[in-house]
């Protein structure tokens, strides 16, 4: 594995390989001593051009539990804010001896540019780029669904036959895009629910069904329902009349929780806007996987870093592979 840039080009076999290695990583996290010596001597740089707490901390925890050295690089207050280019930053990291770069960037395609430019020899992991993709979030979501569905029998299993409904601001959501592609690859049936203004202009090439009525989607009996965060910082246009109206029509509240199947799981990538896209009843319900997603995120990111930096040695893989 050289890079993890998206889920759209990730094969079923490669996705299952990451999920299965994540199962092994999750097992190690139940021990009293959680740290593994696997990546001792390796340097992982978290290169974040956009604010993030959850994702950055998750990657930092994953790298440290594999005994890698971690450098956190925030664009704010750095040379980047003074006009330094991505190329200059990359070459600085190269000179510092970075083995892997975890990058979050506001421009769609920035991780691929970094990976293919020749500026850097480190492996690149996309931690979210513009409105394009967020592959490790989709992988941890799939891991969480698979774990809830199959328990200790998860290894080697895909999500064939699962009905997954993704609700909310699909237009701006890289989480939704990554999930659409990965869930389809793993055999799930995906439905998108959103106001017409928050559906991308052309989704004809996406392997999904689109509906605009959340009650209609819930009546179809989904096995999992994922509530996307309403990105208030991007709501400079009038995508919906009011927050109260959005919550009434597309929010997961106590009434809609009562309409779900008893074993339907509720996911949210976080951070949650309680009372907007999800009520406190739903967020704190036993069906909610929100805290499991956070814990599973560390295991999945441990798996990705392991396959990126040690997987070739362990599995005899091909160094030339682009994405796993």
Beta strands, then each sheet from edge to edge (+ up, - down):
strand 1: 3-4
strand 2: 43-48
strand 3: 69-74
strand 4: 100-105
strand 5: 123-129
strand 6: 163-167
strand 7: 189-193
strand 8: 209-211
strand 9: 224-227
strand 10: 265-268
sheet 1: 1+ 5+ 4+ 2+ 3+
sheet 2: 8+ 7+ 6+ 9+ 10+
end
